[in-house]
Amino acid sequence: MEKQDIRLTTSEISALWTTYIKCSALNCFYTHFLTYLEDESVTSLIEDSLNTNLETMQEIGELCILEGFPIPSGFTDKDVDTSAPPLYTDLFALSFVYRGGQVTNSHFTTIVASVARSDVYDFFEKCLTKSLSLYKRSLQLMLKKGIYDRPPKINYPQSTEYITHQASLLETWLGETRPLNALELSELFFVIERNCIGIILLKGFIQTSRDNEVKEYLKKGRKLSEKQITTFNHILVKDDTFPTYPVSMEVTASSIAPFSEKLMLFFISSSNSVGLSTLCHAITMSTRKDLAVHYMLFVSEIMKYGADGLKLLVERGWMEQPPQQEDRKDLSS
């Protein structure tokens, strides 16, 4: 990138900062996976994901230098132990790229809509294109290996119709609900899928964490994910729809941590933000009020859980400060 006369806006600075941090965190996982993967197709995908992130971080670092502000610290080789035994199977490493792709695609799509400087826009447009390509490869590979659990199917509608009655909240609590529609079934499926992958990740973190406070926090996160899976599968069963369960993607028996406590805590805290945004999206897609009630209750629980995680990160000195503006009160005192 060349030096620009136009200064970066707050949205452009935050986009560059958050992207650098997230890429550095993901790289620790990719680095661990590459120490033991046996499946060549998965290995190739992980290698390309790692190299893409490294290129992204390098470009952001160069732009930071041009603009005269510090490169974020993020996560480094100190946060991953390459001598640690495998913690997850090859299939989970593949599902990790798949789930990570869902998050990064959304991340870059949001950024492209909020930046304006031509070099920054072009950079994130390129990031989005690369992310979509890697996600497509992970999806195709999961389909090929038979570990992609497709969302529910329904019979095709025979005609277009309009809603003539919207049940009251009292009616929904009493069980007088209409069948779930395609939008609601889709959202339920992906909420369950996200939590299933999250539980596997948390299981590995919990069995290798040696920090009691962090471990207890991770256990609470696993219970919260299990509660969401149980609640939403119960809704599917009541609606005469098959429940969704994860394909077996096992955690090994290793008790040696490949990741730092800081990285594990940060990763789950970041996942809370993603969980909140996806649940809020699910609320907007659901017109059955009982679903909205469940979603809003879980939003409240996740917000409280996320606040506890943030507090723990700050107390340990593990929370990197986002770029700040000057405190005008201090300057004028």
C-alpha positions as CSV (number, residue, x, y, z in Angstrom):
1,M,0.0,0.0,0.0
2,E,1.1,3.6,-0.7
3,K,0.9,6.5,1.8
4,Q,-2.5,8.2,1.5
5,D,-3.3,11.9,2.2
6,I,-6.7,10.9,3.6
7,R,-6.6,9.9,7.2
8,L,-8.1,6.6,8.4
9,T,-11.6,6.9,10.0
10,T,-12.5,5.1,13.2
11,S,-14.3,2.4,11.3
12,E,-11.2,1.7,9.2
13,I,-8.8,1.7,12.2
14,S,-11.1,-0.7,14.1
15,A,-11.5,-2.9,11.1
16,L,-7.7,-3.2,10.7
17,W,-7.1,-3.7,14.4
18,T,-9.7,-6.4,14.9
19,T,-8.7,-8.2,11.8
20,Y,-5.1,-8.4,12.9
21,I,-6.0,-9.7,16.3
22,K,-8.4,-12.3,15.0
23,C,-6.0,-13.5,12.3
24,S,-3.2,-13.9,14.9
25,A,-5.5,-16.0,17.2
26,L,-6.6,-18.3,14.4
27,N,-3.0,-18.8,13.3
28,C,-2.2,-20.4,16.6
29,F,-4.9,-23.1,15.9
30,Y,-3.7,-23.6,12.4
31,T,-0.1,-24.0,13.6
32,H,-1.2,-26.6,16.1
33,F,-3.2,-28.5,13.5
34,L,-0.3,-28.6,11.1
35,T,1.9,-30.4,13.6
36,Y,-0.1,-33.6,13.4
37,L,-2.6,-33.6,10.5
38,E,-2.5,-36.8,8.4
39,D,-5.2,-36.1,5.8
40,E,-3.5,-34.3,2.9
41,S,-6.7,-32.5,1.7
42,V,-7.3,-31.0,5.2
43,T,-3.6,-30.2,5.6
44,S,-3.6,-28.3,2.3
45,L,-6.7,-26.3,3.4
46,I,-5.1,-25.4,6.8
47,E,-1.8,-24.4,5.2
48,D,-3.6,-22.1,2.7
49,S,-5.7,-20.6,5.6
50,L,-2.5,-19.9,7.6
51,N,-0.7,-18.4,4.7
52,T,-3.7,-16.2,3.9
53,N,-3.8,-14.9,7.4
54,L,-0.1,-14.2,7.5
55,E,-0.4,-12.2,4.3
56,T,-3.3,-10.3,5.7
57,M,-1.4,-9.5,8.9
58,Q,1.7,-8.4,6.9
59,E,-0.3,-6.0,4.8
60,I,-2.0,-4.5,7.9
61,G,1.4,-4.2,9.6
62,E,2.8,-2.3,6.6
63,L,-0.2,0.1,6.6
64,C,0.2,0.7,10.3
65,I,3.8,1.7,9.7
66,L,2.8,4.0,6.9
67,E,0.1,5.7,9.0
68,G,2.3,6.0,12.0
69,F,0.5,4.0,14.6
70,P,1.6,0.8,16.5
71,I,1.0,-2.7,15.1
72,P,-1.3,-4.7,17.4
73,S,0.5,-7.3,19.6
74,G,-2.2,-10.0,19.0
75,F,-1.1,-13.6,19.6
76,T,2.3,-15.0,18.8
77,D,4.3,-18.2,18.9
78,K,4.3,-17.8,22.7
79,D,0.6,-18.7,22.7
80,V,0.9,-22.1,20.9
81,D,3.1,-25.0,22.0
82,T,4.1,-26.9,18.8
83,S,5.5,-29.8,20.9
84,A,2.1,-30.5,22.4
85,P,0.4,-33.7,21.3
86,P,-2.7,-33.5,19.1
87,L,-5.8,-32.1,20.9
88,Y,-8.4,-32.6,18.2
89,T,-8.9,-35.0,15.3
90,D,-8.4,-34.1,11.6
91,L,-12.1,-33.9,11.1
92,F,-12.5,-31.2,13.8
93,A,-9.6,-29.2,12.2
94,L,-11.7,-29.2,9.0
95,S,-14.9,-28.2,10.9
96,F,-12.8,-25.4,12.6
97,V,-12.0,-23.9,9.2
98,Y,-15.6,-24.3,8.1
99,R,-17.0,-22.5,11.2
100,G,-14.2,-19.9,11.1
101,G,-15.1,-19.2,7.5
102,Q,-18.7,-18.5,8.5
103,V,-17.5,-15.9,11.0
104,T,-14.8,-14.3,8.8
105,N,-17.1,-14.0,5.8
106,S,-19.6,-12.1,8.0
107,H,-16.7,-10.1,9.5
108,F,-15.3,-8.9,6.1
109,T,-18.8,-8.3,4.6
110,T,-19.6,-6.0,7.5
111,I,-16.3,-4.2,7.1
112,V,-16.6,-3.7,3.4
113,A,-19.9,-1.8,4.1
114,S,-18.2,0.5,6.6
115,V,-14.9,1.5,5.0
116,A,-14.4,4.1,2.3
117,R,-10.8,4.9,1.7
118,S,-10.0,3.2,-1.6
119,D,-6.9,1.3,-0.5
120,V,-8.6,0.0,2.6
121,Y,-11.7,-0.9,0.7
122,D,-9.7,-2.8,-1.9
123,F,-7.8,-4.6,0.8
124,F,-10.9,-5.9,2.6
125,E,-12.6,-6.7,-0.6
126,K,-9.6,-9.0,-1.4
127,C,-9.8,-10.4,2.1
128,L,-13.5,-11.2,1.6
129,T,-12.8,-12.9,-1.7
130,K,-10.1,-15.1,-0.2
131,S,-12.2,-15.9,2.8
132,L,-15.2,-17.0,0.6
133,S,-12.8,-19.2,-1.4
134,L,-11.4,-21.0,1.7
135,Y,-14.9,-21.4,3.1
136,K,-16.2,-23.0,-0.1
137,R,-13.3,-25.5,0.0
138,S,-14.0,-26.4,3.6
139,L,-17.7,-26.9,2.8
140,Q,-17.0,-29.0,-0.2
141,L,-14.5,-31.1,1.7
142,M,-17.0,-31.6,4.6
143,L,-19.6,-32.8,2.0
144,K,-17.1,-35.1,0.4
145,K,-16.2,-36.7,3.8
146,G,-19.8,-36.9,4.8
147,I,-19.5,-34.8,8.0
148,Y,-21.7,-31.9,6.8
149,D,-25.0,-32.2,8.5
150,R,-27.5,-30.6,6.1
151,P,-30.2,-28.3,7.5
152,P,-33.8,-29.8,7.6
153,K,-35.8,-30.2,4.5
154,I,-39.5,-29.4,4.0
155,N,-41.9,-30.1,1.2
156,Y,-42.0,-27.4,-1.5
157,P,-44.9,-25.0,-1.1
158,Q,-47.6,-25.3,-3.7
159,S,-48.6,-21.7,-3.8
160,T,-47.9,-18.3,-2.2
161,E,-49.9,-17.4,0.9
162,Y,-50.3,-14.6,3.3
163,I,-50.4,-14.8,7.1
164,T,-53.9,-14.3,8.4
165,H,-53.4,-14.8,12.1
166,Q,-50.5,-14.0,14.4
167,A,-50.8,-16.0,17.7
168,S,-50.6,-14.0,20.9
169,L,-47.8,-14.6,23.4
170,L,-50.2,-16.3,25.7
171,E,-51.2,-18.7,23.0
172,T,-47.7,-19.6,22.2
173,W,-46.9,-20.3,25.9
174,L,-50.0,-22.6,26.0
175,G,-48.6,-24.6,23.1
176,E,-51.0,-23.4,20.4
177,T,-48.3,-22.8,17.9
178,R,-48.1,-23.1,14.1
179,P,-45.5,-25.3,12.5
180,L,-42.0,-23.9,12.1
181,N,-41.4,-22.2,8.8
182,A,-38.3,-22.6,6.6
183,L,-36.6,-19.4,8.0
184,E,-37.1,-20.6,11.6
185,L,-35.9,-24.1,10.9
186,S,-32.8,-22.8,9.2
187,E,-31.9,-20.5,12.1
188,L,-32.5,-23.3,14.7
189,F,-30.3,-25.7,12.8
190,F,-27.3,-23.3,12.6
191,V,-27.7,-22.2,16.2
192,I,-27.5,-25.8,17.2
193,E,-24.6,-26.5,14.8
194,R,-22.6,-23.6,16.1
195,N,-23.0,-24.8,19.7
196,C,-22.1,-28.4,18.8
197,I,-18.8,-27.3,17.3
198,G,-18.3,-24.9,20.3
199,I,-18.7,-27.8,22.8
200,I,-16.0,-29.8,21.1
201,L,-13.6,-26.9,21.2
202,L,-14.5,-26.2,24.9
203,K,-14.0,-29.9,25.8
204,G,-10.4,-29.7,24.6
205,F,-9.8,-26.4,26.4
206,I,-11.2,-27.7,29.6
207,Q,-9.1,-30.8,29.8
208,T,-5.9,-28.9,29.1
209,S,-6.4,-25.8,31.2
210,R,-4.4,-25.5,34.4
211,D,-5.9,-22.2,35.5
212,N,-8.8,-23.0,37.9
213,E,-10.6,-19.7,37.2
214,V,-10.3,-20.1,33.5
215,K,-11.3,-23.7,33.6
216,E,-14.5,-22.9,35.6
217,Y,-15.3,-20.2,33.2
218,L,-14.9,-22.6,30.3
219,K,-17.1,-25.2,32.0
220,K,-19.9,-22.5,32.4
221,G,-19.6,-21.9,28.6
222,R,-20.0,-25.6,27.9
223,K,-23.1,-25.7,30.0
224,L,-24.6,-22.7,28.3
225,S,-24.0,-24.3,24.9
226,E,-25.5,-27.6,26.0
227,K,-28.5,-25.7,27.3
228,Q,-29.0,-24.1,23.9
229,I,-28.7,-27.4,22.1
230,T,-31.2,-29.1,24.5
231,T,-33.7,-26.2,24.3
232,F,-33.8,-25.8,20.6
233,N,-33.7,-29.6,19.9
234,H,-36.7,-29.9,22.2
235,I,-38.5,-27.3,20.0
236,L,-37.7,-29.3,16.9
237,V,-39.0,-32.6,18.5
238,K,-42.2,-30.9,19.6
239,D,-42.7,-29.7,16.0
240,D,-42.3,-33.3,14.7
241,T,-38.9,-32.4,13.2
242,F,-35.8,-34.6,13.8
243,P,-33.4,-33.1,16.3
244,T,-29.9,-32.1,15.2
245,Y,-26.8,-33.7,16.8
246,P,-23.1,-33.2,15.9
247,V,-21.2,-35.6,13.7
248,S,-18.5,-37.3,15.8
249,M,-15.4,-35.0,15.7
250,E,-13.5,-36.2,18.7
251,V,-11.2,-34.6,21.2
252,T,-8.1,-36.7,21.9
253,A,-7.1,-37.8,25.4
254,S,-4.2,-35.3,25.6
255,S,-4.0,-33.2,28.8
256,I,-1.1,-31.1,27.6
257,A,-2.2,-27.6,26.5
258,P,-1.2,-26.6,23.0
259,F,-2.7,-23.1,23.6
260,S,-2.0,-20.5,26.3
261,E,-4.7,-19.7,28.9
262,K,-4.8,-16.2,27.4
263,L,-5.7,-17.5,23.9
264,M,-8.3,-20.0,25.2
265,L,-10.1,-17.3,27.2
266,F,-9.9,-14.7,24.5
267,F,-11.2,-17.1,21.9
268,I,-14.3,-18.1,23.9
269,S,-14.9,-14.4,24.8
270,S,-14.8,-13.6,21.1
271,S,-17.2,-16.4,20.4
272,N,-19.6,-14.8,22.8
273,S,-19.8,-11.8,20.6
274,V,-20.4,-13.9,17.5
275,G,-23.1,-15.9,19.4
276,L,-24.9,-12.7,20.4
277,S,-25.0,-11.4,16.8
278,T,-26.2,-14.6,15.4
279,L,-29.0,-15.0,18.0
280,C,-30.1,-11.4,17.4
281,H,-30.3,-12.2,13.7
282,A,-32.3,-15.3,14.5
283,I,-34.8,-13.1,16.4
284,T,-35.3,-10.9,13.4
285,M,-36.0,-14.0,11.2
286,S,-38.5,-15.6,13.5
287,T,-42.2,-14.7,13.7
288,R,-43.1,-17.4,16.2
289,K,-43.1,-15.6,19.5
290,D,-42.0,-18.5,21.6
291,L,-38.8,-18.7,19.6
292,A,-38.2,-15.0,20.2
293,V,-38.6,-15.5,23.9
294,H,-36.0,-18.3,24.0
295,Y,-33.6,-16.3,21.9
296,M,-33.9,-13.2,24.0
297,L,-33.4,-15.2,27.2
298,F,-30.2,-16.7,25.8
299,V,-29.0,-13.3,24.6
300,S,-29.3,-12.2,28.2
301,E,-27.3,-15.2,29.5
302,I,-24.6,-14.8,26.9
303,M,-24.2,-11.1,27.7
304,K,-23.7,-11.9,31.4
305,Y,-21.3,-14.8,30.5
306,G,-19.4,-12.5,28.1
307,A,-19.1,-9.8,30.8
308,D,-17.5,-12.3,33.2
309,G,-15.0,-13.4,30.5
310,L,-14.1,-9.8,29.8
311,K,-13.6,-9.1,33.5
312,L,-11.3,-12.1,33.8
313,L,-9.3,-11.0,30.7
314,V,-8.8,-7.5,32.2
315,E,-7.9,-8.8,35.7
316,R,-5.2,-11.0,34.1
317,G,-3.8,-8.2,32.0
318,W,-4.6,-10.2,28.8
319,M,-7.0,-7.7,27.1
320,E,-5.2,-5.6,24.5
321,Q,-6.5,-2.1,24.5
322,P,-8.3,-1.1,21.2
323,P,-7.1,2.2,19.6
324,Q,-8.3,5.1,21.8
325,Q,-8.9,8.8,21.1
326,E,-7.5,11.4,23.4
327,D,-9.4,12.0,26.7
328,R,-10.5,15.6,26.2
329,K,-11.3,16.0,29.8
330,D,-7.8,15.2,30.8
331,L,-6.4,17.6,28.2
332,S,-8.5,20.5,29.3
333,S,-7.9,20.0,33.1
